[in-house]
Amino acid sequence: METVVQYLLLALALTSVQISFTESRLNEKRRDKTERRYHAVQTKDNMCEITNRESKVHCYCENTEVKTATRADCWVFNGGIDESDPIWSSFNSQPLLEKLTFNVRSDGALKFIPLNVIHRLKRLQKLYIHYATLNKIEKRTFTNITTLREITLMNDKIIALDFSAFASLPLLVNLTIKGNKIAEIQRDVFVDLPNLRYLDLSFNNINLAHDGCFEHLNILNDLVLEGNLISVLTRDTFKGLANLTRLDLRSNKLSMIGDLTFSELWNLNELLLDNNELKYLSERAFDGLALLQKLSITGNKLQSVNEGLLEGVRGLELLDLRNNEIEFFTYDTVKPILENLKMKTSVLYLSGNKLTCDCRLSWIQNLRNETSSDPLKSALDDVTCYYNTLDSAEGNNEVTINEKATIDSFDLDSNDEPKDAIDEEIYDPLKYEATVKPEEQVFVVDIPAKTLPCPGLVRNGEDSQMLSSKDENYWLPSSSTMLVSSLSTVISLLIILLH
């Protein structure tokens, strides 16, 4: 009997062990299945590992593990995506993103800013959207995204910016809205942006910037308006931009700049006006820009420059006037910045103009000899001028200042015996010009200083001002040259008389 009981107990024990083993195997299978299902879900919902080729969005991250990526470049390939698309939920897998870029590869594929995604990214600092179709940035679109420091909306077919479109972005430093179709900048678009320092509105269709449209940007440093259609500027256009240091107005439609246009920009250091249609600059156009160091006005239609234009910008170290139609640029015009131009880093560009070859350009040769700036020397070497043969023919009977200065040095009677010797030392100001073909460009530094003709004393009414100027040596041949010439003439006379 005991033996039977033992066998029964042993059988029961074996059965129990088998049941436990079977249950263990079943549990393991369940765990494996659950884990596989979990990982499959995670892979499907991870924005950095989207494998479905039919997905409308694909993102590339520097780290693909869940909750590790800080940067993501997302490409939108197919049209018709909307804000309820399941793909947007996959962005929850990377809550630590600091930089997010959307590149749209086909027209109309993205017609909205995915704010539901953006608001959930509590560390997002940089947002870039390129080639979307956004049309209009509505009022308070980005409100209370408190971590954003940089927004770039480039080539997004934006037509209008609503009032307060970018309000309540306390940390925003850089805002770029480039290559769109904005035609007008209204007031109160850029408000409540206490840290904005860089604003780029280049390559839009802006033809009207309302007075005071930037007045809330009190600490803005850099304003880029290049490549627009702006034709009119007033003093109030830049109201409130007291801390602006750089203003880029290249490639607009400006034809003139009036008095005090930039006087609100007390701290401006760099002003770019290249490739406009400027024909006139008021004498006080740049008054108030005491700190301006760089002024570039290349590729315009300027024919003259007011002699007082540079009085308000005496701190200039770079002045670029290349490729205009300037005929005269005198010593009196450049005088306010002359001492600056002698420094090592300074430069003045005048090439590509229609300067007339006369003694009003003599200061160029003197400045080239005195400056310590190699870039300036090179720039002055490139300055060319044209001889005006018509004026020369009309002025043959008039005494030029060069001739007057030389003849007055000797005060000899025309019948005196040594007349021929004197004539050898008196340069005919038309002699050098006669060797130059009409309309031929001549490098100013290659012209002997004494051969530069001067405007007729009576005809131009400039004789009293020029001859009385205490700085006349800067535009007349240098005093040392005149002295050598005088001494040479006197020696020649003495030799003739001794014989």
Buried (B, 14 or more C-beta within 10 A) or exposed (E): EEEEEEEEEEEEEEEEEEEEEEEEEEEEEEEEEEEEEEEEEEBBBBBBBBEEEEBBBBBBBEBBEBEEBBBBBBBBBEBEBEEEEEBBBBBBBBBEBBBBBBBBEEEEBBBBBBEEBBEBBEEBBBBBBBBBBBBBBBBBBBBEBEBBBBBBBBBBBBBBBBEBBBBBBEBBBBBBBBBBBBBBBBBBBBBBBEEBBBBBBBBBEBBBBBEBBBBBBBBBBBBBBBBBEBBBBEBBBBBBBBBBBBBBBBBBEBBBBBEBBBBBBBBBBBBBBBBBEBBBBBBBBBBBBEEBBBBBBBBBBBBBBBBBBBBBBBBBBBBBBBBBBBBBBBBBBBBBBBEBBBEEEBBBBBBBBBBBBBBBBBBBBBBBEEBEBEBBBEBBBBBBBBBBBEBBEEBEEBBBBBBBBBBEBBEBEEEEEBEEBBEEBBBBBBEBBEEBEEEEBBEBBEBEBBBBBBBBBEEBEBBEEBEEBEEBBBBBBBEEBBEEBBEEBEEBBEEEEEE
